[in-house]
């Protein structure tokens, strides 16, 4: 479900309001940009390094313990772990080509092996 703080590039506020009013998923529309905050739910993913812009495909896969997690697969097959639980916009974008901005982060405590990414924005590629 979209929140009012979600932004779309190249669309008017009226188009966004109409999209929301008729119950259509704006997340699946190319060019729709979403700001994600607090994605690790206080579980501690400490940002490191410079901001990144990555292009890839959103993958939703079982992580075990009854939850589906979210990866971003980029060129060369590298996978970034994005969330341990797939919901909202990320679930809607499963299988979609996207452009994300964010920072690499170090996951504290129990963590799956692999690079973790704290996404700031995610845009479905056109």
Number of C-alpha atoms within 10 A of each C-alpha: 13 17 9 9 9 15 20 19 10 9 11 11 11 9 13 18 13 13 16 16 9 8 11 14 13 24 24 16 16 16 20 21 21 23 16 16 11 12 17 17 10 7 12 14 20 15 16 12 8 9 14 14 14 16 18 22 21 25 23 24 15 13 13 9 6 8 12 17 20 23 24 26 19 17 10 6 9 12 20 20 21 24 21 21 19 20 15 11 18 23 17 17 21 19 14 17 20 24 21 24 17 18 19 21 19 17 20 10 9 7 13 11 8 12 16 23 28 28 24 18 17 24 25 22 18 10
